[in-house]
Amino acid sequence: MRRAILQRMTASAPDLRLPLFLPDPDATAAVATALGARLEPGDTILLEGGLGAGKTHFARALIQSRLVMPEDVPSPTFTLVQVYETGSGEIWHADLYRLSGPEEVIELGLDAAFDTAICLVEWPDRLGDMAPADALRLTLEPEAEGDGRVLHARWSAARWADRLSGVLA
């Protein structure tokens, strides 16, 4: 990965932020792959950002890095949820853009998956108060020019500091 720009992080902050410049799609995929290797069932990543921010690209790279056998990883924009079996459990990739409210999350079974699977959720604002409090929140923002992105990471659960150590550098 090319040069990364990090801001100072303090371990005592209840909601930590760590902006990271990702100069191109390959850098975004590299961070997703590195993070994917550290995830465990019960981990949830909430992917935030506008249309075209790189949320699906990030999720796709992470999922592909965990698959035993390579397979196509389509955007779940129309299916809402795609489930992938890995050697260490399921990954649920949800795109909640088309949901009208949190009650529809229950119909998808996503609320139960938060406890048993690795969950990647695009448009997590649709979860309302159903968003796991211990989730890692990643926000992707496109740079004004070029293919670069700025990744903001926020978390409150202590385990994320360990999992992200060395990944966001």
Buried (B, 14 or more C-beta within 10 A) or exposed (E): BEEBEEEEBEEEEEEBBBBBBBBBBEBBBBBBBBBBEBBEBBBBBBBBBEEEBBBBBBBBBBBBBBBEEEEEBEBBEEEBBBBBBBEEBBBBBBBBBEBEEBEBBEEBEBBEBBEEBBBBBBBBEBBEEBBBEBBBBBBBBBEEEEBBBBBBBBBBEEBBBEBBEEBBE
